[in-house]
Amino acid sequence: TRLSNTKTKNKKILIIGDMLELGNSQINEHKKIGQLINSSNIDIILTFGNIVEYAFKELDNKFIYKEHFKDIELLKKKFKKITLKNDLVYIKASRSMQLERIYN
């Protein structure tokens, strides 16, 4: 909700990866995350990993763009291609997913 409520001059981009510390409820929790994202005003969703695909499958078609990745290099290329100056980017995943690799 913080990202959804934040004002920006351009697009709001959410990049999420597997959240591995959720234990036995990880599939259901990832599905809930996808449903929660549907009620946001985020423009672009990129997902990365295996479990977060459950969240991706819950997403509506209302977004400007959405794509799921299992290859970090493909995600990195897409990220660099679609982001522009003044885009607001929020990245969330388990630390072990090392999503900072997409901009380093």
Stockholm file with secondary structure:
# STOCKHOLM 1.0

chainA/1-104         TRLSNTKTKNKKILIIGDMLELGNSQINEHKKIGQLINSSNIDIILTFGNIVEYAFKELDNKFIYKEHFKDIELLKKKFKKITLKNDLVYIKASRSMQLERIYN
#=GR chainA/1-104 SS CHHHHCCCSSCEEEEEECCGGGGGGHHHHHHHHHHHHHTSCCCEEEEESSTTHHHHHHCCSCSSEEEEESCHHHHHHHHHHHCCTTCEEEEECCGGGCGGGGTC
#=GC SS_cons         CHHHHCCCSSCEEEEEECCGGGGGGHHHHHHHHHHHHHTSCCCEEEEESSTTHHHHHHCCSCSSEEEEESCHHHHHHHHHHHCCTTCEEEEECCGGGCGGGGTC
//
